[in-house]
Amino acid sequence: MPPSEPIDHRKRRGKIVSAMIIASALITGMIVINQTNRFPRTDDAEVFANFIGIAPQVDGPIVQLPVRDNSFVKEGGLLFEIDPRPYQYALEKTKSDLNALEGQIIDQSRTIASQVSAVEAAHANVGSASANVDRAAASINEAKANVANSKAALDRANAELLYQNNNFHRIEPLLAKQFVTVDQIDQARTAVTAREKAVQQQRSQLALAEAQVQSAQAQYEQAVAAMQQSHAQLGQSRHSVLTIDPLTAQREGRASAIRTAEYNLNNCKIYAPFDARVTNLTISQGAYAHTGRPVFTLIDTRIWWAIANFRETQLRHIHPGMRADVYVLSRPSVRYDGIVDSVGFGVQPDTTLVGSFASGLPNIQRSLNWVHLATRFPVRVRINASESEAFRLSESAVVVIRGDKKEN
């Protein structure tokens, strides 16, 4: 029996060791699962940076191309230059057009000033014609007054002639009876003759006054016609005055053409908008560049990210602001600090699961997958590294989420 005791003891010890190993494995597995859930990690990640296609905004042959493919350029550095001569000529033409327009405006202003002076002269003529009409009307009134005076004088002369004639006929028979002398008869006859001449003179004065009335009336009608003509000339002068508005309205259009020409001329030289890496350069100096067609690509080297794809079951442990470790496959021994910048909220649907979406009803796939894989969503991690660090776009990376600072 004693020899069998060590064997039983070894068996019990083996069972204890086996149980301890199994327990250790379970505890280690639980710790690993817990750490993996708290600090998710993935090797499905790539280094990413913003990039833009450099396309010219004007057409023309490239006369300068100082950059090389995969070279580094600083912000403000010359990338390439398009032949500026056609755009310089266009700018000079637009400036010449504006100067010609300004000359037309000056000439038109002078013409308008002359026309305004003509309007003022016509207005003065209207005033003069109105004064002539007033004077003609006054002359008519004066001539009518002269006619009235002449008629009164004629009436007086006729009355005096009648008196002298009656007096002559009354004293003439008295000569035979020698009641009057011959001299008295001669005086009476002479008085009658004088009064007859006075009557004739007053009739001539009346005729002259009536003629003056007719003349004044004619002058008045002529003055009225002249005033109407002056009014017509004034209206014609006012309507013939040109306006400068159509020319001044063209100023903004000509100035806009100059600004457009200057914009095109300035865009003949293309400068780097930021520190960047040139890539996909496949043309040479002398090539014809087209508007909007990319010539090469610039990779923005100021900020780099690691785009890490995590399973949807891990996303609840990840939120923006968490610290992360980033390892690049080309430098696996170098650890880069990172900050979670954003967590994706959508990916392209899997057509094998949900079908395709089109007009009408959804097209659902009639298949059943026994193994359902968790969807992965992109998590953007900003890499805290100097700008001189030579990252490459789309190189493989490993990302480990370390959580918040208070958790660490």
C-alpha positions in Angstrom: 0.0 0.0 0.0 2.7 2.6 0.7 3.8 2.5 -3.0 0.3 3.4 -4.1 0.1 6.5 -1.9 2.5 8.6 -4.0 0.5 7.7 -7.1 -2.8 8.9 -5.6 -1.0 12.0 -4.3 0.3 12.8 -7.8 -3.2 12.3 -9.2 -4.7 14.7 -6.8 -2.0 17.2 -7.4 -2.5 16.8 -11.2 -6.2 17.4 -10.8 -5.5 20.5 -8.7 -3.0 21.8 -11.2 -5.4 21.1 -14.1 -8.2 22.9 -12.3 -5.9 25.8 -11.6 -4.9 26.0 -15.2 -8.5 25.9 -16.4 -9.4 28.6 -13.8 -6.5 30.7 -14.9 -7.5 30.4 -18.5 -11.0 31.4 -17.7 -9.9 34.3 -15.6 -7.4 35.4 -18.3 -10.1 35.1 -21.0 -12.5 37.1 -18.9 -9.9 39.8 -18.3 -9.0 39.8 -22.1 -12.7 40.1 -23.0 -13.2 42.9 -20.4 -10.1 44.8 -21.7 -11.1 44.2 -25.3 -14.6 45.6 -24.5 -13.3 48.6 -22.5 -10.3 49.3 -24.8 -11.4 48.1 -28.3 -8.7 47.6 -30.9 -8.6 46.8 -34.6 -6.1 46.2 -37.3 -8.6 47.1 -39.9 -7.4 50.7 -40.2 -5.7 53.0 -42.7 -3.9 56.3 -42.5 -5.9 59.0 -44.1 -5.6 62.7 -44.9 -7.6 65.3 -46.8 -6.6 65.7 -50.5 -7.8 67.9 -53.3 -7.4 67.8 -57.1 -5.6 70.9 -58.4 -7.5 72.0 -61.4 -6.9 75.4 -63.2 -9.7 77.9 -63.5 -8.4 79.2 -66.9 -7.4 77.4 -70.1 -3.9 77.5 -71.7 -0.5 75.9 -72.0 1.5 75.4 -68.9 4.7 77.5 -69.1 6.0 76.7 -65.6 5.9 73.5 -63.6 8.4 73.8 -60.7 7.0 70.8 -58.7 7.8 67.2 -59.0 5.7 64.1 -58.3 5.7 63.2 -54.5 7.5 66.4 -53.6 6.6 68.5 -50.6 5.4 72.0 -51.1 4.9 74.8 -48.6 1.8 76.9 -48.4 2.0 79.7 -51.0 4.5 77.9 -53.2 4.1 78.1 -56.9 2.6 74.9 -58.4 2.4 75.8 -62.0 1.7 78.7 -64.3 -0.5 79.0 -67.4 0.5 81.3 -70.3 -0.8 84.7 -69.1 -0.6 86.6 -72.3 -4.1 86.1 -73.7 -5.5 87.1 -70.3 -3.2 90.2 -70.1 -4.5 91.3 -73.5 -8.1 90.7 -72.4 -7.5 92.9 -69.3 -6.0 95.7 -71.4 -9.0 95.5 -73.8 -11.5 95.8 -71.0 -9.6 98.8 -69.5 -9.6 100.4 -72.9 -13.4 99.8 -73.3 -13.9 101.5 -69.9 -11.8 104.5 -70.9 -13.7 104.8 -74.2 -17.0 104.7 -72.3 -15.7 107.4 -69.9 -14.9 109.5 -73.0 -18.4 109.0 -74.4 -19.8 110.1 -71.1 -17.7 113.3 -71.1 -18.8 114.1 -74.7 -22.4 113.3 -73.9 -22.2 115.6 -70.8 -21.0 118.4 -73.0 -23.7 117.8 -75.5 -26.3 117.8 -72.8 -24.9 121.0 -71.3 -25.3 122.7 -74.8 -28.8 121.4 -75.1 -29.7 122.6 -71.6 -28.4 126.1 -72.6 -30.6 125.9 -75.7 -33.5 125.1 -73.5 -32.7 128.1 -71.3 -32.4 130.3 -74.4 -35.8 129.0 -75.7 -37.3 129.8 -72.3 -35.9 133.3 -72.5 -37.5 133.6 -76.0 -40.8 132.6 -74.5 -40.5 135.3 -71.9 -39.6 137.9 -74.5 -42.5 136.8 -76.7 -44.9 137.0 -73.8 -43.6 140.6 -73.2 -44.2 141.4 -76.8 -47.7 140.1 -76.6 -48.3 142.3 -73.5 -46.9 145.3 -75.4 -49.0 144.6 -78.4 -52.1 144.3 -76.2 -51.2 147.7 -74.6 -50.7 149.2 -78.1 -54.2 148.0 -79.1 -55.7 149.6 -76.0 -53.8 152.8 -76.7 -54.9 152.8 -80.4 -58.5 152.2 -79.3 -58.2 155.1 -76.9 -56.8 157.3 -79.7 -59.8 156.2 -81.9 -62.2 157.3 -79.1 -60.4 160.6 -78.7 -60.4 161.1 -82.5 -64.2 160.4 -82.6 -64.8 162.9 -79.8 -62.6 165.5 -81.5 -64.5 164.8 -84.8 -67.8 165.3 -83.0 -66.6 168.6 -81.5 -65.4 169.7 -85.0 -68.7 168.8 -86.5 -70.6 170.7 -83.8 -68.4 173.7 -84.3 -68.8 173.4 -88.1 -72.6 173.2 -87.7 -72.5 176.3 -85.4 -70.3 178.3 -87.8 -72.4 177.2 -90.8 -75.7 178.2 -89.1 -74.1 181.5 -88.0 -73.0 182.2 -91.6 -76.5 181.5 -93.0 -78.1 183.6 -90.3 -76.0 186.7 -90.8 -75.6 186.4 -94.6 -79.2 187.8 -95.4 -78.5 190.7 -93.0 -75.8 192.0 -95.4 -78.5 193.3 -97.8 -80.1 195.3 -95.1 -76.7 196.5 -94.0 -77.1 195.1 -90.5 -73.7 193.4 -90.9 -70.6 194.4 -92.8 -69.0 192.5 -95.6 -66.0 191.9 -93.4 -68.2 190.1 -90.9 -69.6 188.0 -93.7 -66.1 187.1 -94.8 -65.1 186.2 -91.3 -68.1 183.9 -90.9 -67.4 182.3 -94.3 -63.7 181.9 -93.3 -64.8 180.3 -90.0 -67.0 177.9 -91.8 -64.2 177.0 -94.1 -61.8 176.5 -91.2 -64.2 174.3 -89.4 -64.7 172.2 -92.5 -61.0 171.7 -92.7 -60.9 170.9 -89.0 -63.6 168.3 -89.5 -61.6 166.8 -92.4 -58.5 166.8 -90.3 -60.3 165.1 -87.4 -61.7 162.5 -89.8 -58.2 161.8 -91.0 -57.1 161.5 -87.4 -59.9 159.1 -86.8 -59.0 157.1 -89.8 -55.3 157.1 -88.7 -56.3 156.0 -85.2 -58.5 153.2 -86.6 -55.6 152.1 -88.9 -53.3 152.1 -85.8 -55.8 149.9 -84.1 -55.7 147.5 -87.0 -51.9 147.7 -87.0 -51.7 147.0 -83.3 -54.1 144.1 -83.7 -51.9 142.7 -86.4 -48.8 143.2 -84.2 -50.7 141.5 -81.3 -51.6 138.5 -83.5 -48.0 138.4 -84.7 -46.7 138.5 -81.1 -49.1 135.7 -80.1 -47.9 133.6 -83.0 -44.3 134.3 -82.0 -45.1 133.3 -78.4 -46.7 130.1 -79.6 -43.6 129.4 -81.7 -41.3 130.1 -78.8 -43.3 127.6 -76.6 -43.0 125.0 -79.4 -39.3 125.6 -79.6 -39.0 125.3 -75.8 -40.8 122.0 -75.8 -38.7 120.8 -78.7 -35.5 121.8 -76.9 -36.6 120.1 -73.7 -37.5 116.9 -75.6 -34.2 117.0 -77.5 -32.1 117.0 -74.3 -30.3 113.7 -74.1 -29.8 111.6 -71.0 -26.6 110.2 -69.7 -28.2 107.3 -67.8 -27.7 104.7 -70.6 -24.0 105.3 -70.6 -23.5 105.5 -66.9 -25.4 102.3 -66.6 -22.7 100.6 -68.6 -20.0 101.5 -66.1 -20.6 98.7 -63.7 -20.7 96.2 -66.6 -17.3 97.5 -67.9 -15.9 97.5 -64.4 -17.1 93.9 -63.9 -15.4 92.9 -67.1 -12.2 94.4 -65.8 -12.5 92.5 -62.5 -13.2 89.3 -64.4 -10.2 89.8 -66.6 -8.0 90.5 -63.5 -9.4 87.4 -61.9 -8.5 85.3 -64.9 -5.0 86.8 -65.1 -4.4 86.2 -61.4 -5.5 82.6 -61.8 -2.8 81.9 -64.4 -0.5 81.2 -61.4 -1.6 78.4 -59.1 -0.2 78.4 -55.6 -0.4 75.8 -52.9 -3.3 76.5 -50.5 -1.6 74.7 -47.7 1.5 72.5 -46.8 1.0 69.5 -49.0 2.5 66.6 -50.8 2.2 66.5 -54.6 1.1 63.2 -56.1 -0.3 61.7 -59.3 1.6 64.2 -61.4 1.5 62.8 -64.9 2.0 65.9 -67.2 5.0 68.0 -68.2 5.6 71.7 -69.0 4.0 72.6 -72.3 0.8 70.5 -71.7 -2.5 72.3 -72.3 -4.5 72.7 -69.1 -8.3 72.8 -69.3 -10.6 74.6 -66.8 -11.8 72.3 -64.1 -9.7 69.3 -65.2 -7.4 68.2 -62.4 -3.7 68.3 -63.2 -2.4 66.5 -60.1 -3.4 65.9 -56.5 -2.4 67.6 -53.3 -2.4 65.7 -50.0 -3.0 67.9 -47.0 -0.1 67.1 -44.6 -1.2 69.3 -41.8 -3.6 66.8 -40.2 -3.5 63.0 -40.4 -6.2 60.6 -39.3 -6.4 56.8 -38.9 -9.7 55.5 -40.2 -10.4 52.4 -38.1 -13.3 50.1 -38.7 -14.8 48.8 -35.4 -17.6 46.3 -35.0 -21.0 47.7 -34.1 -20.9 45.9 -30.8 -17.8 48.0 -29.8 -19.1 51.4 -30.7 -20.9 51.9 -27.3 -17.4 51.9 -25.7 -16.1 54.6 -28.2 -17.0 58.3 -28.2 -15.2 61.5 -29.5 -12.5 62.8 -27.3 -11.1 59.4 -26.2 -7.4 58.8 -26.3 -6.1 56.2 -28.7 -2.8 54.5 -29.7 -2.0 54.3 -33.4 0.6 52.0 -34.9 1.6 52.2 -38.5 2.6 48.9 -40.2 5.6 50.5 -41.8 6.9 51.5 -38.3 5.3 49.0 -35.9 7.6 49.9 -33.0 6.5 53.6 -33.0 3.4 54.5 -31.0 1.5 57.6 -32.0 -0.9 59.3 -29.7 -4.4 59.9 -31.1 -7.7 61.4 -30.3 -11.1 60.0 -31.4 -12.4 62.7 -33.7 -15.8 61.2 -34.7 -17.7 57.9 -34.9 -19.4 56.9 -38.1 -23.2 56.7 -38.2 -23.7 55.1 -41.6 -22.2 52.7 -44.1 -23.3 51.4 -47.4 -26.1 48.7 -46.9 -25.1 45.1 -47.7 -27.2 44.2 -50.8 -26.9 40.5 -49.9 -28.9 41.2 -46.7 -31.3 44.0 -47.4 -31.4 44.0 -51.2 -31.3 47.1 -53.3 -33.3 50.3 -53.0 -34.9 51.7 -56.2 -38.1 53.3 -57.3 -41.0 51.3 -56.2 -40.6 48.6 -53.7 -37.4 47.4 -52.0 -35.7 44.4 -53.6 -35.1 41.9 -50.8 -32.6 39.0 -51.3 -34.3 35.6 -50.8 -31.4 34.0 -49.0 -30.5 33.0 -45.5 -27.0 33.4 -44.0 -26.5 31.1 -41.0 -23.5 33.2 -39.9 -24.3 36.9 -39.4 -21.2 39.1 -39.2 -21.3 42.3 -37.2 -21.3 45.5 -39.3 -18.2 47.6 -39.0 -18.4 51.4 -38.8 -15.5 53.8 -39.4 -14.0 55.7 -36.5 -11.9 58.7 -37.3 -8.8 59.1 -35.0 -6.7 62.2 -35.3 -3.0 61.5 -35.0 -1.0 63.8 -32.9 2.2 64.0 -34.8 4.5 66.7 -36.2 4.0 67.9 -39.8 7.4 66.6 -40.7 6.2 63.0 -40.0 6.2 61.2 -43.3 2.9 59.4 -43.3 1.5 57.9 -46.5 -2.1 58.0 -47.5 -3.9 54.6 -47.1 -1.0 52.8 -45.4 -2.1 50.1 -42.9 -2.5 50.9 -39.2 -3.6 49.4 -35.9 -5.7 51.5 -33.5 -6.2 50.8 -29.8 -8.8 52.9 -28.0 -7.4 53.8 -24.5 -10.5 55.5 -23.2 -10.8 58.8 -21.3 -8.0 60.2 -19.2 -10.0 59.6 -16.0 -10.4 55.9 -16.9 -6.7 55.6 -17.4 
